[in-house]
Amino acid sequence: MKEVYAVTGALGFLGNAIVDNLLSKGKTVKVMDIGQDRYGVLKDKDVRFFRADVCDAASMEDFFTVEDDQELIVIHAAGIVSISSKFSQLMYDVNVKGTQNIVDMALKHKIKKLVYVSTVHAIPELPKDEMIAEISDFNPNLVEGEYSKTKAIATKIVMDSVQKGLYAMVVHPSGIIGPGDYAGGHMTQLVKDCAEGRLTACVRGGYDFVDVRDVAEGIVLAAEKGKSGNAYILSGEYYPIKKITDTICSVLGKKQIKTILPLWFAKMTAPLAELYYRIKKQKPLFTSYSLYTLQSNSNFNSKKAQQELGYKLKFSLKQSIEDTYMWIKANNLIRRKKKVASKA
């Protein structure tokens, strides 16, 4: 039987990296997303595109249909990522109801495998001196933040589907960075801000970051070697925010940032920042939830993925930032200051 890989959220940051990884290995790939390919990320790629909505099961019928001599392996990467402190019905619908629809369709069409892209935030935090590893029972009441809660519920849906006969597994990436993020995630925004001369301060704290290409490789390895009912943490390395901004400034040839905002000040201004950016319809660089995350235990253990899947890191922080900067420049995403005409 010929294997066909089906990737949801293929126009997104991670989804597109997964597609690239699969194609580099000569896999047959079909992709699905709710939107149009307005950035041309699938241009000249040998994939079949289906426009469908995870919240509408009927719209995914063709996506889940294969020939009699084909077996479908679904990688469910579609979802809404948010650091907002507020509940979002859309995020809940996409992350929870959408995942339930994916599982239902997978069972209906008797697919070969399902790999669900969860997050490390679906796993309850442990004290800072303890290593966070994979778990099998997920409870939204044990995690912080609205995004984390939706992913915990969705992860439980996938794990429970194994008892219904679905060959399914879960991957938990940490903070994903690297080139190709058209949505303007936080690392991409930091690099842009530095290039535009708007990065003047940072906050205390840090987090575990991993390159999107390493995560994509880990996900494909899970599809190839992962065991049903298992979860795999795909983490990178912990970096203080100051280390990240120093590396960005070094790559861009800028002076290092000297101002480090006290956490109490950042927490005090976070609600106002969220409100301001909501009015401007822009993504805030920090929120109450993201500040909580930067102070939380980010000691994630990826040994299981290393041992069972062959997962390993290939891209350093510096390489990720260099490639992000080159990608930003290549796509003309840096706003240049307008020159003021001199008077004669």
Sine and cosine of phi, psi and omega as CSV:
sin_phi,cos_phi,sin_psi,cos_psi,sin_omega,cos_omega
0.00,0.00,0.68,-0.74,0.00,-1.00
-1.00,0.06,0.74,-0.67,0.01,-1.00
-1.00,0.08,0.71,-0.70,0.10,-0.99
-0.86,-0.51,0.81,-0.59,0.02,-1.00
-1.00,-0.05,0.76,-0.65,0.00,-1.00
-0.88,-0.48,0.87,-0.50,-0.10,-0.99
-0.91,-0.41,0.86,-0.52,0.11,-0.99
-1.00,0.02,0.44,-0.90,-0.02,-1.00
0.92,0.39,0.54,0.84,-0.13,-0.99
-0.94,0.35,-0.29,0.96,0.02,-1.00
-1.00,0.04,-0.10,0.99,-0.02,-1.00
-0.99,0.13,0.10,-1.00,-0.04,-1.00
-0.82,0.58,-0.85,0.52,-0.02,-1.00
-0.96,0.28,-0.68,0.74,-0.04,-1.00
-0.83,0.55,-0.67,0.74,-0.01,-1.00
-0.93,0.37,-0.57,0.82,0.05,-1.00
-0.92,0.40,-0.59,0.81,0.06,-1.00
-0.90,0.44,-0.70,0.71,0.03,-1.00
-0.85,0.52,-0.72,0.69,0.01,-1.00
-0.86,0.50,-0.67,0.74,0.00,-1.00
-0.90,0.44,-0.71,0.70,0.00,-1.00
-0.89,0.46,-0.69,0.72,-0.01,-1.00
-0.91,0.42,-0.58,0.82,0.02,-1.00
-0.91,0.42,-0.35,0.94,0.01,-1.00
-0.98,-0.18,0.15,0.99,0.07,-1.00
0.97,0.25,0.37,0.93,-0.02,-1.00
-0.98,0.18,0.46,-0.89,0.14,-0.99
-1.00,0.10,0.81,-0.59,-0.17,-0.98
-0.77,-0.64,0.72,-0.70,0.22,-0.98
-0.86,-0.52,0.52,-0.85,-0.11,-0.99
-0.73,-0.69,0.39,-0.92,-0.02,-1.00
-0.64,-0.77,0.61,-0.79,0.12,-0.99
-0.37,-0.93,0.35,-0.94,-0.03,-1.00
-0.98,0.18,-0.44,0.90,-0.09,-1.00
-0.97,-0.24,-0.02,-1.00,0.07,-1.00
-1.00,-0.01,0.38,-0.93,-0.02,-1.00
-0.99,0.14,0.94,0.35,-0.11,-0.99
-0.96,0.30,-0.30,0.95,0.04,-1.00
-0.99,-0.14,-0.07,1.00,0.02,-1.00
0.94,0.34,0.50,0.86,-0.06,-1.00
-0.94,0.34,-0.36,0.93,0.01,-1.00
-0.98,-0.20,0.07,1.00,-0.03,-1.00
-0.86,0.51,0.73,-0.68,0.04,-1.00
0.91,0.42,0.29,0.96,0.06,-1.00
-0.98,-0.20,0.65,-0.76,-0.08,-1.00
-0.99,0.16,0.96,0.29,0.01,-1.00
-0.70,-0.71,0.39,-0.92,0.11,-0.99
-0.97,-0.25,0.84,-0.55,-0.11,-0.99
-0.99,-0.14,0.73,-0.68,0.08,-1.00
-0.87,-0.50,0.81,-0.59,0.07,-1.00
-1.00,-0.06,0.92,-0.38,-0.06,-1.00
-0.46,-0.89,0.21,-0.98,-0.08,-1.00
-0.86,-0.51,0.82,-0.57,0.00,-1.00
-0.88,0.47,-0.39,0.92,0.02,-1.00
-0.99,0.16,-0.09,1.00,0.01,-1.00
-0.82,-0.57,1.00,-0.10,-0.09,-1.00
-0.84,0.54,-0.65,0.76,-0.04,-1.00
-0.87,0.49,-0.53,0.85,-0.02,-1.00
-0.94,0.35,-0.24,0.97,-0.05,-1.00
-0.99,-0.15,0.07,1.00,-0.05,-1.00
-0.82,0.57,-0.78,0.63,-0.03,-1.00
-0.90,0.43,-0.59,0.81,0.00,-1.00
-0.88,0.47,-0.60,0.80,-0.04,-1.00
-1.00,0.04,-0.07,1.00,-0.04,-1.00
-1.00,-0.01,0.75,-0.66,0.04,-1.00
-0.75,-0.66,0.18,-0.98,0.04,-1.00
-0.94,0.33,0.27,-0.96,-0.06,-1.00
-0.89,0.46,-0.45,0.89,-0.03,-1.00
-0.99,-0.13,0.29,0.96,-0.03,-1.00
-0.87,-0.50,0.50,-0.87,0.09,-1.00
-0.86,-0.50,0.68,-0.74,-0.10,-1.00
-0.98,-0.20,0.77,-0.63,0.14,-0.99
-0.91,-0.42,0.91,-0.41,-0.07,-1.00
-0.99,-0.16,0.78,-0.63,0.14,-0.99
-0.94,-0.35,0.94,-0.33,-0.08,-1.00
-1.00,-0.05,1.00,-0.10,-0.03,-1.00
-0.95,-0.30,-0.08,1.00,0.00,-1.00
-0.94,0.35,0.63,-0.77,0.01,-1.00
0.17,-0.99,0.23,-0.97,0.05,-1.00
-0.95,-0.31,0.83,-0.55,0.06,-1.00
-0.98,-0.21,0.74,-0.68,-0.04,-1.00
-0.50,-0.87,0.62,-0.79,0.12,-0.99
-0.97,-0.24,0.17,0.99,0.00,-1.00
-0.91,0.43,0.55,-0.84,0.04,-1.00
-1.00,0.06,-0.11,0.99,-0.08,-1.00
-0.99,-0.14,0.50,-0.86,0.09,-1.00
-0.94,0.35,0.66,-0.75,0.04,-1.00
-0.82,-0.57,0.87,-0.49,0.02,-1.00
-0.90,0.44,-0.62,0.78,0.01,-1.00
-0.88,0.47,-0.71,0.71,0.02,-1.00
-0.88,0.48,-0.67,0.74,0.03,-1.00
-0.89,0.45,-0.71,0.71,-0.03,-1.00
-0.89,0.47,-0.72,0.69,-0.04,-1.00
-0.93,0.36,-0.76,0.64,-0.11,-0.99
-0.96,0.28,-0.62,0.79,-0.06,-1.00
-0.99,-0.10,-0.88,0.47,-0.04,-1.00
-0.90,0.43,-0.60,0.80,0.03,-1.00
-0.89,0.45,-0.67,0.75,0.03,-1.00
-0.92,0.40,-0.63,0.78,0.07,-1.00
-0.87,0.49,-0.65,0.76,0.04,-1.00
-0.90,0.43,-0.65,0.76,0.04,-1.00
-0.87,0.48,-0.72,0.70,0.01,-1.00
-0.88,0.47,-0.71,0.70,0.00,-1.00
-0.87,0.48,-0.68,0.74,0.01,-1.00
-0.93,0.37,-0.60,0.80,0.02,-1.00
-0.89,0.45,-0.67,0.74,0.04,-1.00
-0.93,0.38,-0.67,0.74,-0.01,-1.00
-0.88,0.47,-0.68,0.73,-0.07,-1.00
-1.00,-0.04,0.03,1.00,0.07,-1.00
0.79,0.61,0.80,0.59,0.00,-1.00
-0.93,0.36,0.26,-0.97,-0.03,-1.00
-0.97,0.25,-0.72,0.69,-0.06,-1.00
-0.50,-0.87,0.44,-0.90,0.17,-0.99
-0.77,-0.63,0.80,-0.60,0.12,-0.99
-0.92,-0.38,0.88,-0.47,-0.01,-1.00
-0.98,-0.20,0.77,-0.64,0.03,-1.00
-1.00,0.01,0.98,-0.22,0.03,-1.00
-1.00,-0.09,-0.64,-0.77,0.03,-1.00
-0.38,-0.92,0.41,-0.91,0.08,-1.00
-0.89,0.45,-0.35,0.94,-0.03,-1.00
-0.97,0.26,-0.13,0.99,0.10,-1.00
-0.98,0.18,-0.19,0.98,0.01,-1.00
-0.99,-0.12,0.77,-0.64,0.00,-1.00
-0.85,0.53,0.63,-0.78,0.01,-1.00
-0.95,0.32,0.58,-0.82,0.08,-1.00
-0.94,-0.34,0.24,-0.97,0.09,-1.00
-0.81,0.59,0.47,-0.88,-0.16,-0.99
-0.88,0.48,-0.37,0.93,0.00,-1.00
-1.00,0.02,0.10,1.00,-0.02,-1.00
-0.92,-0.40,0.55,-0.84,0.03,-1.00
-1.00,0.09,0.72,-0.69,0.01,-1.00
-1.00,-0.02,0.86,-0.52,-0.01,-1.00
-0.86,-0.50,-0.02,-1.00,-0.03,-1.00
-0.92,0.39,0.49,-0.87,0.08,-1.00
-0.77,-0.64,0.14,-0.99,0.00,-1.00
-0.88,-0.47,-0.24,0.97,-0.03,-1.00
-0.87,-0.50,0.84,-0.54,-0.12,-0.99
-0.92,-0.39,0.72,-0.69,-0.07,-1.00
-0.71,-0.71,0.90,-0.44,-0.03,-1.00
-0.89,0.45,-0.38,0.93,-0.01,-1.00
-0.97,0.26,-0.18,0.98,-0.04,-1.00
-0.98,-0.22,0.06,1.00,0.01,-1.00
-0.84,-0.54,0.38,-0.93,-0.05,-1.00
-0.99,-0.17,0.61,-0.79,0.10,-0.99
1.00,-0.08,0.61,-0.80,-0.04,-1.00
-0.90,0.43,-0.63,0.78,0.03,-1.00
-0.88,0.47,-0.74,0.67,-0.02,-1.00
-0.86,0.51,-0.63,0.78,-0.02,-1.00
-0.91,0.42,-0.67,0.74,0.02,-1.00
-0.90,0.43,-0.61,0.79,-0.01,-1.00
-0.95,0.30,-0.55,0.84,0.06,-1.00
-0.91,0.42,-0.68,0.73,0.03,-1.00
-0.89,0.45,-0.72,0.70,-0.02,-1.00
-0.90,0.44,-0.63,0.77,0.01,-1.00
-0.90,0.44,-0.64,0.77,0.05,-1.00
-0.89,0.45,-0.64,0.77,0.04,-1.00
-0.85,0.53,-0.71,0.71,-0.01,-1.00
-0.92,0.40,-0.72,0.70,0.00,-1.00
-0.89,0.46,-0.64,0.77,0.01,-1.00
-0.92,0.39,-0.45,0.89,-0.02,-1.00
-0.92,0.39,-0.37,0.93,0.02,-1.00
-0.88,0.48,-0.60,0.80,0.02,-1.00
-0.93,0.38,-0.29,0.96,0.01,-1.00
-1.00,-0.07,0.06,1.00,0.06,-1.00
0.97,-0.23,0.06,1.00,0.00,-1.00
-1.00,0.09,0.74,-0.68,0.09,-1.00
-0.99,0.12,0.99,-0.17,-0.14,-0.99
-0.69,-0.73,0.50,-0.87,0.04,-1.00
-0.55,-0.83,0.20,-0.98,-0.10,-1.00
-0.78,-0.63,0.61,-0.79,0.16,-0.99
-0.87,-0.49,0.58,-0.82,-0.04,-1.00
-0.86,-0.51,1.00,0.01,0.09,-1.00
-0.95,0.30,0.43,-0.90,0.14,-0.99
-1.00,-0.05,-0.59,-0.81,-0.04,-1.00
-0.96,0.27,0.90,-0.44,-0.11,-0.99
-1.00,-0.01,0.77,-0.63,0.02,-1.00
-0.75,-0.66,0.11,-0.99,0.06,-1.00
0.83,-0.55,-0.01,-1.00,-0.07,-1.00
-0.97,0.24,0.40,-0.92,0.11,-0.99
0.99,-0.16,0.22,0.97,-0.07,-1.00
-1.00,-0.08,1.00,0.08,-0.01,-1.00
-0.93,0.38,-0.40,0.92,-0.01,-1.00
-0.96,0.27,-0.19,0.98,0.06,-1.00
0.96,0.26,0.82,0.57,0.06,-1.00
-0.90,0.43,0.04,-1.00,-0.19,-0.98
-0.93,0.37,-0.62,0.79,0.04,-1.00
-0.93,0.38,-0.67,0.74,0.05,-1.00
-0.87,0.50,-0.67,0.74,0.00,-1.00
-0.92,0.40,-0.61,0.79,0.05,-1.00
-0.88,0.48,-0.70,0.72,0.00,-1.00
-0.91,0.42,-0.68,0.74,0.04,-1.00
-0.88,0.47,-0.72,0.70,-0.01,-1.00
-0.87,0.50,-0.64,0.77,0.02,-1.00
-0.92,0.40,-0.69,0.72,0.00,-1.00
-0.89,0.45,-0.53,0.85,-0.03,-1.00
-1.00,-0.05,0.07,1.00,0.04,-1.00
0.97,0.26,0.38,0.92,-0.05,-1.00
-0.95,-0.33,0.07,1.00,0.02,-1.00
-0.99,-0.10,0.99,-0.17,-0.13,-0.99
-0.90,-0.44,-0.21,0.98,-0.03,-1.00
-0.42,-0.91,0.31,-0.95,0.08,-1.00
-0.64,-0.77,0.13,-0.99,0.00,-1.00
-0.93,-0.37,0.31,-0.95,0.07,-1.00
-0.96,0.28,0.38,-0.92,0.02,-1.00
0.88,-0.47,-0.08,-1.00,-0.01,-1.00
-0.16,-0.99,-0.01,-1.00,-0.04,-1.00
-0.31,-0.95,0.19,-0.98,0.05,-1.00
-1.00,-0.03,0.87,-0.48,-0.02,-1.00
-0.88,-0.47,0.53,-0.85,-0.03,-1.00
-0.59,-0.80,0.62,-0.79,-0.03,-1.00
-0.93,0.37,0.62,-0.78,-0.04,-1.00
-0.86,0.52,-0.52,0.85,-0.01,-1.00
-0.96,0.29,-0.54,0.84,0.10,-1.00
-0.93,0.36,-0.63,0.78,0.04,-1.00
-0.90,0.43,-0.71,0.71,0.01,-1.00
-0.86,0.52,-0.68,0.74,0.04,-1.00
-0.88,0.47,-0.68,0.73,0.02,-1.00
-0.89,0.46,-0.62,0.79,0.00,-1.00
-0.92,0.38,-0.68,0.73,0.03,-1.00
-0.92,0.40,-0.61,0.79,0.08,-1.00
-0.89,0.46,-0.61,0.79,0.05,-1.00
-0.90,0.44,-0.66,0.75,0.03,-1.00
-0.90,0.44,-0.53,0.85,-0.04,-1.00
-1.00,0.09,-0.65,0.76,-0.17,-0.99
-0.86,-0.52,-0.21,0.98,-0.09,-1.00
-0.91,0.41,0.43,-0.90,-0.02,-1.00
-0.97,-0.24,0.62,-0.78,-0.01,-1.00
-0.87,0.50,0.65,-0.76,0.01,-1.00
0.99,0.14,0.07,1.00,-0.03,-1.00
-0.96,-0.27,0.37,-0.93,0.07,-1.00
-0.83,-0.55,0.50,-0.87,-0.04,-1.00
-0.68,-0.73,0.84,-0.54,0.07,-1.00
-0.99,0.16,0.80,-0.60,0.04,-1.00
-0.91,-0.40,0.98,0.19,-0.05,-1.00
-0.97,-0.24,0.10,-1.00,0.01,-1.00
-0.87,-0.50,-0.92,-0.39,0.03,-1.00
-0.73,-0.68,0.44,-0.90,0.04,-1.00
-0.99,0.13,0.73,-0.68,0.05,-1.00
-0.73,-0.68,0.75,-0.66,0.17,-0.99
-0.90,0.43,0.53,-0.85,0.00,-1.00
-0.85,0.53,-0.59,0.80,0.02,-1.00
-0.89,0.46,-0.62,0.79,0.05,-1.00
-0.89,0.46,-0.63,0.77,0.00,-1.00
-0.92,0.40,-0.74,0.67,-0.01,-1.00
-0.91,0.40,-0.59,0.81,0.06,-1.00
-0.89,0.46,-0.66,0.75,0.00,-1.00
-0.92,0.39,-0.67,0.75,0.04,-1.00
-0.87,0.50,-0.74,0.67,-0.01,-1.00
-0.89,0.46,-0.62,0.78,0.02,-1.00
-0.91,0.43,-0.71,0.70,0.00,-1.00
-0.89,0.46,-0.62,0.78,-0.05,-1.00
-1.00,0.02,-0.04,1.00,0.00,-1.00
0.94,0.33,0.53,0.85,0.00,-1.00
-0.96,-0.27,0.31,-0.95,0.08,-1.00
-0.94,0.33,0.61,-0.80,0.00,-1.00
-0.91,0.40,0.52,-0.85,0.01,-1.00
-0.97,0.26,0.74,-0.67,-0.01,-1.00
-0.99,-0.17,-0.46,0.89,-0.09,-1.00
-1.00,0.10,0.87,-0.49,0.07,-1.00
-0.90,-0.43,0.91,-0.41,-0.07,-1.00
-0.95,0.32,0.70,-0.71,0.10,-1.00
-0.88,0.48,0.57,-0.82,-0.05,-1.00
-0.88,0.47,-0.59,0.80,-0.03,-1.00
-0.89,0.45,-0.58,0.81,0.00,-1.00
-0.94,0.33,-0.68,0.73,0.01,-1.00
-0.89,0.46,-0.66,0.75,0.01,-1.00
-0.91,0.41,-0.61,0.80,-0.03,-1.00
-0.92,0.39,-0.61,0.80,-0.06,-1.00
-1.00,-0.02,-0.20,0.98,-0.07,-1.00
-0.84,0.54,-0.73,0.68,0.01,-1.00
-0.87,0.50,-0.62,0.79,0.03,-1.00
-0.93,0.38,-0.62,0.79,0.02,-1.00
-0.90,0.43,-0.67,0.74,0.03,-1.00
-0.87,0.49,-0.70,0.71,-0.01,-1.00
-0.90,0.44,-0.70,0.72,-0.01,-1.00
-0.86,0.51,-0.75,0.66,-0.05,-1.00
-0.95,0.33,-0.47,0.88,0.06,-1.00
-0.92,0.40,-0.66,0.75,0.04,-1.00
-0.91,0.42,-0.64,0.77,0.00,-1.00
-0.98,0.20,-0.13,0.99,-0.05,-1.00
0.85,0.53,0.70,0.72,0.04,-1.00
-0.80,-0.60,0.30,-0.95,0.03,-1.00
-0.99,0.11,0.78,-0.63,0.08,-1.00
-0.97,0.26,0.52,-0.85,0.05,-1.00
-0.97,0.26,-0.44,0.90,0.07,-1.00
-0.55,-0.83,0.49,-0.87,0.05,-1.00
-0.68,-0.74,0.08,-1.00,0.05,-1.00
-0.86,0.52,-0.63,0.77,-0.02,-1.00
-0.94,0.34,-0.68,0.74,-0.01,-1.00
-0.92,0.39,-0.56,0.83,0.06,-1.00
-0.92,0.39,-0.62,0.79,0.09,-1.00
-0.87,0.50,-0.69,0.72,-0.03,-1.00
-0.88,0.47,-0.64,0.77,-0.03,-1.00
-0.93,0.37,-0.29,0.96,0.02,-1.00
-0.97,-0.25,-0.07,1.00,-0.10,-1.00
-0.99,0.10,0.11,-0.99,0.06,-1.00
-0.95,0.30,0.90,-0.43,0.01,-1.00
-0.91,-0.42,0.50,0.86,-0.04,-1.00
-1.00,-0.01,0.99,0.17,-0.08,-1.00
-1.00,-0.07,0.62,-0.78,-0.06,-1.00
-0.96,-0.27,0.92,-0.39,-0.01,-1.00
-0.97,-0.24,0.30,0.96,-0.06,-1.00
-0.87,0.49,-0.58,0.81,0.00,-1.00
-0.88,0.48,-0.71,0.70,0.03,-1.00
-0.91,0.42,-0.61,0.80,0.02,-1.00
-0.90,0.44,-0.71,0.70,-0.09,-1.00
-0.97,0.23,-0.65,0.76,-0.09,-1.00
-1.00,-0.02,-0.49,0.87,-0.07,-1.00
-0.95,-0.31,-0.35,0.94,-0.12,-0.99
0.99,0.10,0.37,0.93,0.00,-1.00
-0.92,0.39,0.73,-0.68,0.07,-1.00
-0.45,-0.89,0.40,-0.91,-0.03,-1.00
-1.00,0.03,0.74,-0.67,0.02,-1.00
-0.92,-0.39,-0.37,0.93,-0.11,-0.99
-0.92,-0.40,0.83,-0.55,0.04,-1.00
-0.98,0.22,0.19,-0.98,0.07,-1.00
-0.85,0.52,-0.71,0.70,-0.02,-1.00
-0.88,0.47,-0.68,0.73,0.00,-1.00
-0.90,0.44,-0.65,0.76,0.02,-1.00
-0.88,0.47,-0.69,0.72,-0.01,-1.00
-0.93,0.36,-0.67,0.75,0.05,-1.00
-0.86,0.51,-0.71,0.70,-0.02,-1.00
-0.93,0.37,-0.58,0.82,0.06,-1.00
-0.90,0.44,-0.69,0.72,0.00,-1.00
-0.90,0.44,-0.70,0.72,0.02,-1.00
-0.89,0.45,-0.62,0.78,0.02,-1.00
-0.92,0.39,-0.67,0.74,0.03,-1.00
-0.87,0.49,-0.69,0.72,0.01,-1.00
-0.91,0.41,-0.68,0.73,-0.03,-1.00
-0.89,0.45,-0.47,0.88,-0.02,-1.00
-0.98,-0.18,0.20,0.98,0.07,-1.00
0.80,0.60,0.72,0.69,-0.04,-1.00
-0.99,-0.13,0.03,1.00,0.01,-1.00
-1.00,-0.07,0.83,-0.55,0.02,-1.00
-0.99,0.14,0.84,-0.54,0.02,-1.00
-1.00,-0.02,0.60,-0.80,0.05,-1.00
-0.93,0.38,0.71,-0.71,0.01,-1.00
-0.94,0.33,0.71,-0.70,0.03,-1.00
-0.99,0.17,0.72,-0.70,0.03,-1.00
-1.00,0.06,0.83,-0.56,-0.03,-1.00
-0.91,0.42,0.73,-0.68,0.01,-1.00
-0.98,0.19,0.55,-0.84,0.00,-1.00
-0.99,0.13,0.63,-0.78,-0.01,-1.00
-0.96,0.28,0.00,0.00,0.00,0.00
